[in-house]
């Protein structure tokens, strides 16, 4: 027995010694899906609450770990990430927001998000609900608010929806207040946009052809804050003189620009035996001078002005028994960016049948198919798009230095790369198919009672194929092993962790990489209603009652897989290496395929009562009861009521209202109050247990397991919104002037967020209904008919919306890193997505930035971004969400001629300027913002500029924490700009030919239109240096182009 005890004790001691021996420091960077560093992310060891750290302002962290540990990354508003750890000393992750599975698109243009009345939640994106012909879309639509004010709003909506053409849309309506949105339940908490498609008309036979030809202009560097080549070379030469671009410094870098290329040419021997570049000061100076004056226009070389064509044909006909509307459209887009193209085909049928005098049936069929090719660059180790000098035309054009030669090859990920060759060999093919079948049966039981039943089935199938051929940069990177330094640092090379004498080697000796993602969506919607309408006492009393129920079921699946060793040149044959799979298993990313399935179900019952007296006073009431499976199989909270009361008064019909006076011709008042819940994208209220394959140092010992990804939150419930809305509608001078004004106040409570705990449940951060927020605002719509003659009219339309909010309750354990990030931070007492900044106190005599710290002292590098106490010294810079938005349009008509001018504006938000300043600039391929040209150069400049100096090697040696100073400068109040702008959004001129003239040609309608959109900014903050405030912080989306569209409509 003593021997057994001794053996056990010895075994425990050896195990403890082994664990101690395998302890090491893990470092890495955490970014969001757009490649922006995330600060304040909690990084911890699973099961050890004492081992925790936070990422700094650059998204970087370091943590003492041991082999076999599991690292947890958690941040408010992002999905938690768990990564098993091997022997690696670095681990970079990309965090995603908790949203539904993204649906594939074939467009790379980015747009601003639509917030109908500001944010409805502290975390996450508040998007309105879209309803097409009574059926709710399963996924939100991204469309800028000013798009709904455009004269071509239908075209923009059709483009966003994907399966419709502009001629298919009969009307659309934006619902904002609780009275209008509560009928749709919790999913309408952020507003509703309803779209109605066209139907056939009895007694008509119409054929319409529409052509829209769009010419997109090439972007200009005038709209970007980027140095030209002379300014850039001036900066690079200072770096060169300081030794930052010395030969020994650049030779082994992962990236190389013009200086790195110069060193390569100095060591390259040509066919004639001479060096490609002589190693003389004259030759090197001439080489760099050519780069200085090169001023490469990457935008002109990577974008094109191809004409996008959209052809649509529709047929409308009808009789007493049936009416039909059918349409088909073809869109051919050669691509605004080179090496891309997109095509779309749609077909629609809207049929109405009068089965009897009391029974009607409506059938809607909608089908669409999209295919396209876009440039793509995805890191196989992380599966995310590269953010620094990304290999897509837009990202490359705004990040690549204009000193680079477009014909030359430069090092990228240790391998040679030319952007044009890369775009030919690194691309994504997309195929998307949509089908919707919808039917509605209406039965007029009595003249006062009607029953309806609506059902819809939706399918979507999509595939994305990322092809990275054997000539792509990533394939070359897998084979880059030119010297010992590359062998040591190239993360794509493989070294057997169980062989101490193994030498790094490639796992991709031939071929490239192919990734394929396939997703499928199926949805079923059903709604049944019973309505009653009646009038009493000769119409003095009117009563409308409505009751019904609806269900929604959406199933999503996604399969993804990666293939190594596909040789494209030999007919896409397979030439795989088993070591590629071994590398994946032993690395931080072990998946070479994934499968995901989700099902979302919603059920609701609703009722509506409306009473009108004397056509003047109307009282409405709405009551809904909704349930969802988003909280899981919870017995604590699944159902939630929605209710609303509204009253309106048509003052115009009162006896005392002045008649025919001309001044005030119409007046109506309304008020409403309601409560709407929202089921957020959050973990379930019960414990969340998921399957897993834990990491093991030896792949042979791997096994499946279960893990608790989220503990139970039994008290978790819906987010809720109370809203009071008061409005007035007025008409003046026989309604020549029409005014609609609505004011609202909103109280959001039980908002979901994450709060730090003691970690007794195994999780430091827990989900709960911990926040409250108040909002208020107004919506103004003013339309004036300035001139109204027989043949000429001039109409002006002003739209203005003001939305402000304030968080009244929220507990967070914040650091400096959390509060200063450019994406915004939510704090009690301030608006959602606020930006706080470090107080800047100017440059010192050495050109280094200085700041105020929490004690009121002035410091250079004394700030610590993980500081969590005494943070009141940070200044509030503003919110990232505009508070005042709107548009101003003027429409002139003369007979069949029309001329329209539309301005859009936005005020009230701020932007964090690019965080480009560093203590050490080590990349000679990246572009820099224009303000670097005004940097500190010599003593005394601190009185003339606020741009810090380039730190010298001596300063970096003497001040090991000097990077903190430049990071603090990036997040200081001097690096804040206003996001305000006024934009000339649209100018259009159209002409509808006279109908009498067309009769002889048997044409019912002929119209043409020329429209210019996104023309230029009339006002923006000068600190942006010409950059567009709507897109100045975006690096992965393409701003909407300046474009000319010619439209032709012919009706037969």
N, C-alpha and C positions, 0 to 999 in steps of 0.2 A: 504493500500500500504506500509506503514511504517512497519507493522507487517511482510509482506512478505519479505521486504528487510532485516529485522533483522534476520529472519529465515534463509534466504540464506547466510547471512554473518556468522551466527553461524555454519551453515553446512560446509562452506569453512574452517573456523577455526578448527573445529573438524577434518576435513579431513587432514588438514595440520599437526595437532598435531599427528594424527594416523601415517602419513608417517614418521614424525620425530621419533616417538617412535619405528618404525620398522627398523630403520637404524642399520646396523651391518657390521662387517668386514668379507669379503669372502676370503678364502685362498684355494690354490690348486696347482696342478702340471700339466704342459703341456708336453706331450711326442709325439714322432713320432710313426709310426706303428711298428718300431722295438724296441720300449721301451726306446729310448734314449731321455733324457731331451732336450727340445727345449728352447733356450734362445732368448731373444729379441722379443718374441711374444707379440703383442699388445693386451691388455685386456681392454675392455671399456664397458661402459653402453650404450646401444642402445638409440640414440637420445640425449645423453648428452656428448658432445665432451670434456667437462672439466673433466669428470671422466674417466681417462685413466691411465694405468700403463703398465709396461713391465715385462716379466718373467726374472729371474736372470739366472746365469750359470747353476743352478740345475733345471731349468724349473719351478721354484716356483714363486708365485705372491701373493699379497694381495691387496684388493680393497674394499673401503667403498661402500656398496650397500644398497638397500632397497628391501623389499619383493615385488614380482611381476615384478621386473626388468628383462630385457633380456640382457645377457652377450654375447659380441661378441669377438671371438678370431680370430686374423688375423695375418698372417706371409707371407712374400714373398716366393713364391714357394709352398704354401700350400692352401688347400681349407679353406675358412672362415667357422667358426662354430658359430652358434647362439644357446644359451641355455637359456631357461626360468629359473628363480630362484624362489625357494620357501623360506622356513625358514632355509634351510641348510646353514651351515657356511663353507662347503668345496665343491669344485667342481673340479674334475680332468677330463681332456679331452685328446683325442688322435687325432692329426691332420694328414691328409692324403695329399699326393701330387695329383695335378689334372691330373689324368691319366684315360684311358679308363677302363671300368669295367673289373676287373681281371678275366681271364678264369681259371677254376679249373684245378688243376694238381694233380697227385697222387705221386709226388716225393717231398721230403723235402730237397733235396740237393740244396745248393746255388751255383751260379756261378757268375763270374765277368761279368760285362756288356760289350757289344761290342760297341766300338766307332771306326768306320772305320778310321776317320781322326779327332779325338778329338771332343770336344763338339761343337754343332752348335747353341746352345742357352745358355743363362746364367742360366736360371732356368728350371728345368725339365731334363728328361733323354733323351739323343740323341741316338736313336737306328736306325740301318739301316733298309731299307725296304727289306722285303723278298718276292720274286716272284717265284712261283712254276708253271712250265709249262705255263708261261705267265699270271698267275692269281695272283694278289697281296693278300697276307695274311692280314686278318683284324687286327690281333694283332701281335705285335713284338715278336721276338724269342730271348731269352736270351742265348747267347753262347759266351764263352770266345774267344778272338782273337787267342790264341794259338791253340784252337780246330780246326781252319781252316787250320793250318799248320801240323796237325797230320797226320800220315800215315793212320789213321782210321777216317779221317774227315767225310767220308760218314756215318759211323756208328754214330758219334756224332750228325751230322745234322739230321739223321733219328730219333734219340732218341729225339732231341729237337722239331722236327716237330710233332711227335706223331703218325701220320697215315701212316708212311712209314717204310720199313726195309732198311738196308744198301744196299741190292742187287737191290732195286727199283731205286736207284739214279744212273743215267748215268754220270752226271757231275755237277759241280757247279762253279760259278765264282763270284769273289768279284769286284764290280765296285766302284771306289773311286772318280775320278775326275769329274768335272761338265759335260764334254763332254759325259761321259758314263751314268751319272745318270739323266741328264736333260730330257731325253726321257720319264722318269716316272713322271716328274712333282714335285709339292711341297712336296709330301710324301717321296721323295728320297733325301732330303736335307742332310741327314746324311750318305748317301751311299746306295748301293744296293747289296744284295746277291741273285743271280739267281740260281735256282735249276732246272735241267732237268731230268725227269724220263725216264726209259728205254722203248723202243718200240720193237715190234717184227721185225724180219729181214726176207726178202724174201728168200725162199729156205732153211730155217733152221728149225730144230725141236730140241729144247733143253729143258731139264728138269734139274733144279738146286735145290739142297738141301743145306741149310746152317744152321749150329748150332754154337751158341756162348755161351759158358759157362763161367760165370764171378764169380770169387772168390774174395770177398772183405775182406781186413784185418781189424782187430779191431784197432781203433785209439789208439795212445799212448800219455801219458802225457808229453812225451819228446817234443811234438809239441804244447804244451800249457803252458802259463805262469801262473802256478798254484802251490801254496805251497803244499808240502807233509804234512802228518799228524803231524810229529814232529815239523816242522817249524810253522805250524798253531797252534799247542797246545802251543808252546812257546809264541806266540803272545797272545793267549787266556788267558794264565796264568798271563801275565802282566796286561791284562784287569781285570782279576779276583782279583788280588792283589790291583788294583786301585779302586775296588768297582763297576766297570761297569757291572759285571755279578753277582751282589748280588741277594739274594733270592727275596727280595722285588722288585728288578728291573725287573727280568725276569719272575716272576710269571704271570703277566698280559699282557705279550707281545703277539702281533699277531703271531709272529714266535718264535719257540724255537729250539735250537740245543742240543748239548751234555750236556751243563751245565743246561739248562732248564729241560732236561730229568733226570738229576741227582737229581734235587730238587723234581721232581714228584715221583721218586722212594723212596726218603727219607720220603715221606708222603703216600706211598702206602703199605697197609697191605696185605700180602699174605694169602693163604688158611690156613696155619699153625699158623696164628696169629702174625707172625713176620713181620718186615718191609722189603720191597724188597731191601733196601740198608740201612745199619746201619749208624746212624748219628755220625760217628767218623771220625777223621782226617785220620786214616789208611784206612778205607773203601772208603772214598771219594778220597783219593790219588790213591788207587788201581783202582778205577773206571776211573779216568782221565788218569792214566798211560795206561790203556787198550786202551783208545781212542787215546792216543799219538802214540802208535805203531800199530794202526789199519791200517792206510794207505789204505783205501778202494779204490779199482780201479773201480770207477763207469763206466768208459768207457768199461771195460771188462765185467761188469755185465749188461750193458744196450745195448751193441752192439753184433752182432753175425756174423759168417762167412758163412752164407748160400750161396748157389750157385744159381745165377740168370741164368735162361735158356732162350734162344731166338731161336726158330725154325722157319725157313722160307722155303717155297717151291715156285718156280717160273717156269712158262712154257712160252716158246717163240717159235713162229712158224709163217710162212708166205708163201704166194703165190703171183702171179702176181696181184691178185685182192684184197687181204686182208692180213693183218699181225696182230698178237695178242701177247700181253704180259700180263700175269696174274700172280698174286702172292698172297700168304696168309702167315701170320706169327702169332705166338703165343709167348708171353713173359710171363714167370712166375718168379716173384721175391718174395722170402720168406721174404724180408726185411733186410736191413742192421741194422736198429734199431729193437730191440725186440718189440714184440706186434704190428708189422706192416707187411703188405704184399701188393703186387700190381700185377695185371694181365692186359695184353693188347692183343687185337686181331685186326688184320688188314686184309683187302682184297682190292686188286687193279686190275683194268683192263684198259689196254691201247690198243685200237683197231683202226687200220687205214684201211680205205676202199678206193679203187680206183674205184669210181663210173663210170668214163669214162676217156678218155685220157686227159680231161681238169678239171674234178671235183674230189676232194678228200675230205674225211670226217674223222675227228679224234674224237674218243669218249674216255673219261677218266672217270672211276668210282672209287671212293675212299671211303672206309668205315673203321671206327675204333671204338672200344669199349674198355673202360678202367674201371677197378674197383679196389678198394683198401681200405685198412684200415690204418690209421695213428693215433698216439696218439694226443690228443688235450686237451687244457685247456683254456677255454675262460671265462672271467669274465662276468657274466650275466648282470651286471650293466653297463658295458661299451661296451661289445661285442668284446673286444680285447684280444689277446693272452697275458698271463702273461709274463712279461719280467724278473722279479726278481725270481730266482729259479723256472723258468717255468717248468710246469709238462709235459715236453716232454723229451725223453731220452738225446738228445744232450744238451739242455739248462740245464737240471738238472745235467748232468755229469760235466759240466764246471763251474757250480755255487755252487754246494753243497760241503761243507767241507769234506775232506777225513777223518776227525775224526769221522764221523757219522757211525753208525752201520746199514748195509743194511737190517737187520732183524727187526730193531726197528721201532717204530712209533714216529714221531715228530710233534709238533704243526705247522700247516700251516693254516693261516686264522682262527685262534682260534679253529681249529678242528684237531684231530689226522690224520696223513697221513703217509703211507708207499708207496714209489714210485712204487713198483711192484704191490701192490694192486690197486694203482691209475691207472696205465696204463691198467689194466684189466677192469676198470670201467669208464674210461674217454677216449673216442676214437671217431674218425670221419670216417664214411663210405662214400666213394665217388664213383659215377657212372657217366661216361662221354661217350656220343655217338657222333660221327662225321660222316657226309655224304657229299660228294661233287660229283656233276654230271657236267661234262664239255664237251662241244662239239665245234668243229671248222670246218667250211666249207670253202674250198679254191676253187676258180674258176679261171682258167687260161683263161682269156677272149681272149687274143692274146698271141703270144709268148713273148711279152714284157710287157703286162699288166696283173696283178693278183689282184683279190679281195678276201678278207678273212673276215669272221665274226666269232667271238668267244663269246660264252656265258657260264656262270657257275652259278650254284646254290649251296649254301653251307648251311648246317644246323649243329647246335651243341646243344645238350641238356645235362645238367649236374645237378647233385644233390649232396649236401653235407649234411650229417646227423651227427650232433654232439650229441653223447649219453653220458650223465653224470648220471650214475645209482644212485640208492639210497645209494650205498656204496662208491660213489666218494667223494672226499674231499669237493667239492663245495656244494653238498647236505648236508653233515655233517655240513658245515659252516652255512647253513641256520638254523640249529637246535642247534648251539653251544651257550649255555646259562648257563654255569657252575656256574657263580658267578655274583655279581653285576657289576664288571668291564666289563665282557663280555656283559652283558645286556646294558651297557652304550656305549661301543665302537664298538660292532659288527654291521657293517653297513648292514648286511644281515637280521637282525631282524627288525620287523615292530612295529611302535608305531603310533597310530592314532593321527594326528596333531590337531584334533578338540576335543580331550578328554584330559584335563589337568591331569587326574588321571590315564590315561592308562599306562600299563606296557608293555614293549617290549616283543614280542613273535614271534614265527616262522610263516612264511606263507607257509612253506613246511613241514608239520608234517610227511608226508610219501612220498616215491617216490623220483624220480630224475628229471632231466631237459633234454628235448630233443629240439634241434634246427635243423631246416631244411631250407636249402637254395636251391632254384631251379632257374637255369638260362637257358635262351634260346637265341640262336643267329641264325639269318637267313641272308644270304647275296646273292645279285644278282650282277653279273658282266657282262658287255657287251662291246665288242670292235669290231669295223669295220675298215678295212684299204683298201686302194687302192694303189698299187705300180706300178712303171714303171721302167724298166731297158732297157738300150740300149747302143750300142757301135758304134762309128763313125770312119771313116777314118782308116779302117783296125785295129781297136782296139786302136788307139792312144787316143781317147776321150771316156770316159765311164761316163754315167750319171745314177744316181738312184734317183727316187723321191718317196716319201711316204707321204700319208695323211690319217688321220683317226680321229675317235672320240671314247671315252670310257666313260662309266658311272659305278658308284659303289654305291650300296645301302646296308647298313648294319643296321639291326634292332636288338636291344638287350633288353631283359627283365630279371628282377630278382625279385623273391619273397622270402621273408624270414619270418619265424615265430618261436616263442618260446613257448614250452608247459611245464607247471609246473605240477608236481605231477604224472608223469608217473611211475608206479611201474613195473619194468622190471621183477622181480622175479615171478610175477603173470601173465605173458603173455602180458606185456606191456599194462596194463589197465590204465585208467585215474582216478586219484584221486586228482582233482585240488581244490584249495582254492580260493575263490573270493578275499580274502585279498591280494593274490599275484598280481592280476591285480590292485587292489587299490594302492598297494605299488608302482607299476610301474607308475601309473598315477600321484602320488604325488611326485615322485622322479624326479631327473634331467633327467632320461631316461624313457620316457613314451611309447616307442614303444614295442609292443609285436608282431607286424608284420609290414613289409614294402613292398612296391611294387614300382618298378622303370622301366621305359621304355625310351629308347633313340633310335633315328634314325640318322645315319650319311650318308650324300649323297655327292658324288663328281662327277663332270662332267669335261671332258677335251676334247679339240680338239687339234690336233698336226699335224705338218708337218716336213719333213726331206728331205734335198737335199744334194746329194753327187756327186762331180765331180772329176774324176781322169784323169790325163794327163800322157801318156807314162808309166803307172804303177809306176810312181815315186812320183808325186805330187797329193795330195788329199785334197780337201777342203770340209768340212762338215758344214752344218747349220741346227739347230733345233729350231723350234718355237712352243711353246705350249701356250694354254690359258685355265686356270683352274678356276673352281668355286667350292665352298663348302658351306654347310649350317652351318658350325661351328660358323659363326658370326651372325646366326639368320636371320630373314627376314629383312636384312639390305639393304637399298638403297644407302648407303655410300660406302661400300667396300664389294665386294663378289667375283669379278673376278680378276685374276692377271696373267700376261704373264710370261713365262719362255723362255729364248733363250740362244743359245750357238753357238759359232763359233770355228772350229777346223781346223788345218792344219797339215799335216804330209808329210814327205819327206823321201822316200826310197833311201838313198844314195847308197845303194849296187848296184842299177841298173844304176848308172851313168857310163858314159864311162871312166871317170877319176879314178873310184874306182879300186884299185889294185885287180887283179884276181889271185887266186891260190898262193898268197904269203905266206899264212899260219898264218901270224900275225893277221891281222884284216880281218875277213871273213864276217862280217855283220854289217851294221850301218843304223839306222833309227832315225829320229828326229820327234818330234811332239810338238804342242803347242795348247792350247785351252783357251778360256775365255767365261764365261757364267754367267747368273744371274738366281738364283733359289729362289722362295719364299717358305715359310713354313707356313702352317696354324696351329698355336699352339693350345694347349688345354687351352683356356682362355675364360673368359666370353664373351658374345655376345656384339656387338657394340651398340645394343639397350638396353633399360632398361630391366632388368631381373626380372619378377614378378613371384612369386611362391606361391602355396598354403601352408597353415600352420594351425596348431592347437595351438594357444598361450596357454601358461601355465596359469592356474588359481589356486589360493590357495584352492578354493572349486571346486572339480571336477564336481559338478552339473552345474556350470556356464560356462563350456567349450563350445567353439563354433569355427567354422572354420573361416579362414580369409585369406587375401592375404597380401603378404609382398614384399617389394622391396629388393631383396638380392644383386643386383648389379645395380648401377646407369648406365645411358647411357654413352657410350664412343664412340661418333660419329666418332672420328678421328682414331679409332682403325683399324689397317690394318695388313697385313701379315708381318711376319718376313722375311728378305731377305738376300741372300748371293751372293756376287760377288767372283768369284774364277778364278785365273790365274794359269794354269798348264803347265809346260814345262818338256818334258821327252826325254830320249834317250834310245835306245836299241842297244846293241853291242854284237857281237860274235867274239871270238878269237880262232885261231888255229882250223879252220874248225868246229867252234861252239862247241868245247870242253869246252869253257868257255862262259857263257851267262850272260850278265849284263843288268838289266833293272833299270833305275834310273828316278824317277819323283820328281820334286820339285814344291811346290805350295805356293801361298800366297792367303789369303782369307780375305774378309772384310764383316762382318756381321753387318747389320744395321736394324733399326726399330725393335730391339729386345724388347720383351714385359717384363715389370716388374711393380712393384707397387711403387707408389710414395706417400708420405704423403701430405695431403692437409689441408686446414683450416676446412674441414668438413662441408661446406655449403650444400653439396648434401646429408648429412646424413651419409656419409662414410668418415672416416679419410684417408684410403688408397684407391687410385684409380688406375685402370689398364691403361697403356699407352705404346706406342712404344717409350721408353725413353732411350734405351741403344744401344751402338755400341761396336764392338769387332773386333780385328785383329788377324789373325792366320797365321802361316807359318809352313812348315815342308817338309819332304822328305820321299819317299818310295824307298827302295833298295831291289832288289832281285838278288842274285848272285848264279848261279849254275855252278859247275865245275865237269867235268868228269876226276877225278884224274888218274884213271887207266881204260882202256877199252881194254880188250883182248877178245878172242873168248869165253871163259867160265867164265871169271872173270871181274867184274867192281866195281869201287868205285866212288860214286857220293856224293858230298857235296852241301848242299843248305843252304844259309844264307839269312834270311829275317830280315830287319831292318826298323823301322818306327820311325820318330821323329815328334812330334806334339807339338807346343807351341802356346800359345795364350795370349792376353793382352786386358783387357777391357779398351777401350779408352773413353767411355762416359757412365756414370751411376750415377744417383743421388739416394742416400739412406741416411736415417737418422739413423746412426748406433750407437750402444752402445758397451761397452766392451763385454757384453754377446754375441752380434751378431758376433763379429769378432774373438773370441777365440774358438768357438765351433768346435768340431772335424769333423763335417760333411762338414766344409768349408764355407767360406763367400766370396761373390763377391764384389770387390771394384775397383773403377776406378784406373787404373794404375797398376793393378796386374792381374794375371791369374784368370780364373773362378775357383771357389771352393778353394780359398786360406785359409790357416790357419795362424792366427796371435796369438802371445803369449805374456804373461805378463813377463817382464824381471825378472828373478830370481837372487837374490843377496846372496844366501847362507843361511845357518842356523845360528841363533843367539846362544848365550851360553846356552839357555834353550831348544835348539832343535827345535825351531819354525821357519818356513820359513819366509824369508824377500824378499821384492820386491821393484823395482823402481816404483814410481808413476809418474803422469803427470808433476810434478814440479821437478823431478830429485831427490827427497828425498827417503830415505829408510824407508819402512813401513812394519808392520806385518799384521795388519787387517784394514788398512786405505783405501783400494781400495773399490770402489762402482761400482758394475757391471752394473748399469743403467747409468753410466756416458756417456755423448754423446759429450763432447767437449774436446779438447786437447788430442786426442787419438794417436798422433804421437809417443808417447813413446812405444807403442806396437811394438814388433818386428815381421817381416815377416818370418815365418818358412818354407813356401813352399806351394805347391799345393797338393791336394789329388789325382789329376789325373796324372798318369805316363806320362812322356814326351818321353821316349825312350823304345820301346818294340820290341820284335822280337823272332826269334828262329834260332837254328843251328842244322841241321840234317845231318847225314851221313848214306848212304845206301850202303851196300856191297852185291854183288850177285855172286854166284858161281853155274853155271848151274841152277838147280831149287831151290837152296837154297838162301835165302835172310836174311840179318841181318840189323836192323835199330836202330839207337840211335838218340833221339831227346832231345835237351836242349831248354828251353824257358827262357827268361829273361825280366826284367822290371826294369827301373830306372827312377828317377826324381820326385817321389812323397814322401810325408811324412805322418806319422800317428800320431794321438794323442793317447798316451798310456792310458790304462784304468784309468778312473777317480774314483779311489777307496779310496782316502784319505779323512778322515773326522775328525772333532774335537771330535766326540764321536762315537765310534763303539759299536753298541747295538744289533748286530745280531750274535749269536754264531752258526749259521747254514751255513753261506756263506763262500765260498772259497775266498782267497785273492791272489794277485800276489806275485811272488817270491821276489820282491824287498823289501817287508816288513821285510824280514829277516836281511836286512842291515840297519835298521832304527837307528836313534840316540837313545842311551841308557844312556849316561852319559856325563857330561861336558868334552869337548875336542873332542868328536865325530864329532862335526861340521867341524873339519878339515879333517875328514876321509870319511864322507858320505854326500850325498845330500838328503837322505830320512828322513823326519821330524819325530819327536818323537810322541809318543802317548800322547795327552794332558791330563793333570791331572784334576780332578774335581776342584781343586783350580784355575788352569789356566782358566778353562771355566767359573768359577764364577767371576774371576777378569776381564776377557775379554769377554763381552757378544757377541762381533762380531768375536770371534775366528774362527767360521766356515768360515768366509770370507777368512781367511788366508789359510785354507786347500783347499777351492775352488779355490783360486788363484794359489795354488801350482799345482792342477790338470790341470790348463790351462796355466801353465808357459812354458817357452822355454825348461826347463830341462825335461819336459814330452813329448818331441817330439822324434820320431825315424824315421829313413829312411824306406821307403817302398820298397827299392831296393831288388831284389832277382834274383838268378839264380837257375833254377829248372831242375833236371833230370826228364823230363816229361814222356819219354817213351823209353822202350827197347823192341824190338820184333824180333822174329826169325820165319821164315816161310819156307815152302818147297812145291813146286809144282812138282808132280810126272811126270816123262817122259811120253809124249803122246804115244810114240811107245809101252811102257810097258803097258799102259792102254787099248790099242786097243783090246788085247786079252780078256779083261774083259768087253768089250763093254762100257767102261767109257771114256767120252771125257775129263774130267778134275777132278783131285783130288788134293786138297791142304789143308795143315794144317798150323796153325799159333799159336804161344804162345806170348802173349803181356803183359808186365807189365807197368802200368801207374801210374803217380803221386807218384813216388818212394820216393824222398827226395829232400831237399834243399841243394844246393852246397854252397850258400852264402845268408846270411840275416843279418840284423843289430843285433849286440849282445844285444842291449837294449831291444829287443823283448823277450829275455830269452827263445828262442826256439819256440815262437809262429809263426805261418805262417803269413807273412805280407799280403797275399791276403785275409785272413779271420780273422785277429787278432781283428778287431773291430766288427765283426758280432756275434750276439748272438741268432739270430732267424733262421739262415740257417746253414746247415750242410756242411762242406767242402767236396770236392770230395774225395772219399776214395782211399787209395792205393789198387790196385786190379790187379789180374791176369786174363787174358781172353784167353781161348782156343777156336780157331775157326776151323771148319771143313767145307769144301766146296766140294760138289760132283756134277759133271755135267754129265748128261746122253744124 
